[in-house]
């Protein structure tokens, strides 16, 4: 299957092309508005509605995975192509391999070039989200709010998507 992390319509366009060529199902987590997504996948690419699932539960990179991973496991998904922007891939892959990996789901990166729009992510943000992912696997909860309230500011998780 193809798992698209929302945040840039270029990601959805890349996934639509892949899905049309390879016949794979697509799940878009936190993507564009439903009207655009339906137009892109169904009208522009000609994919049947049952091939594309839009999911708007995610609030950030961690919840892109935590909101879906048990659904994917129940659907017996063992491998997903992970589509996100090249400047977001390191963090998404770290979080995804921890969360999805905990459910036996392998991820293969499919980076979408962001060219002049790239905004490299700092190591603190990447490793902070990685730590949140580990804590989610262990506790079943996102402890970001607790950490912000109880840890010194220099240890609290970095903000943002």
N, C-alpha and C positions, 0 to 999 in steps of 0.2 A: 504494500500500500504506500501511498504518498501522504506524508504529514507536513502541512504547510503552517509555519508560524506567522501569524498576521503582523502587520506593521508596514507593509509596502505592497502595493498592487503588483509590482514586478514579480514578487514571489508567487502570487496566485497565477500570473500569466505563465511563469515557468512551469508550475505544477500542471496547469491546464494543457500545455504542450506535451509534457511527459505522459499525462493520463491518456491523451488522445493517441499518442504513438504506442504506448505500452499496454493500454487497456486496464490500468490499475485503478482501484478505488482511491478517492482523495478525501482526506479530512482536513478542513481549514480551521485552525484554532485561533480565534480572536481576529478574524480577517476583516475585509472591507464590508460595506453594507450589503445586505442580502440581495438587493436589486441588481447591483453591479456584479456580484458573484454569480447569480443565476444567469445573467446575460453572458458573462465570460465563459462559464463552463458549459452551459446548455445551448445558448444561441450561437456564440462565436465558435466554440470548439465542437458542438454537436454531441456532447456527452449526455447520456440519459440521467435523469434526476437521481436515480438510485445509486449512481456511481460517485456522487459528491455529497458529503455531509458538512454542513456549516455548524460550527460550535462556538458560541460566544461566552462561555463561562470563564475563560482565562482573563486575568488581570495583568499578568506579567509572564516572564519566561518560565518561572517555576510552575505556575498554574497552567501554562500551555500543556505541560506534561501531566501534572497531578490530576487535572480535571478529566483527562482522557484515558490514562494508562490502564485503569481497571476495565473500562469499556473495551479497549483494544485487546486486553488479555482474554476477556469473555468471548470476543469475536475470533479468538485463536490466531491473532496476528503475532507473527514471530520476527518479522523484519519490516522496517519502514524506511523509505527514502525521506530524509529530513531536508526540507526546502526552507531556507532562510537567507538573508543577505550575508554576503561574505564577511562584513564587519561584525556580524552578530553570531557567526557560526561557532567560534571557539566556546563562547558561553553557553549557547544552546546545546552544543554537542556534549559539553561537560555535564550540564544539568540533565539532559536527556539520557545520557548513558548511565547516569546514576539512577534516575527514576524509572525509566523504561527498562533498563537493565535489571532492576530489582524484580521485574515481572517477566524476565526472559525475552525481552524484545530487543533485537539488534537494530542499530541505526546506521545508515550510510549517508554521509553528508552530500547534499547537492547545493553548493553555494551559488547564490545569485549575485552577479557583479553589481556593485553599487557605485563604482567609478567616483565621480566628483562629489557624490552624496555620502561617501563613506565617513563614518565617525568611529574611529577605533575605540574599543572599550578597554578600560584600564584593568590591570590585574586584580585590583581590590574588588571591582564589580564582578569579575569572572569568578574568582575564588570565593567571594561572599555568597554568590548564588549557588556555587558548588557545595558550600557548607550547609546552606539552607536545604538543598536537595538531600544531602546525607541525613540531616535532622528529620526531614519529612519521611524518609524511608524508615528510620528508626522509630519515630513517634507517631507518624500518620497525620502530623499537623505541620503547618507552616509557622515556625516560631519567630518570624520577622518582627511582629508587633511586640512580643515578649522581650526580644533582644533589644529593641529600640528603647523600651521602658526600663530595662534592668542593667544594661551594659554601658560602660563608658562610651562616649561618642566615637572615639577612635576605633572601638571594636564593633559598634553597631553596623548592621548591613548597609551597604551603599544603596541609595534609592534608584528609582527608574526602572524602565522596562528592559 
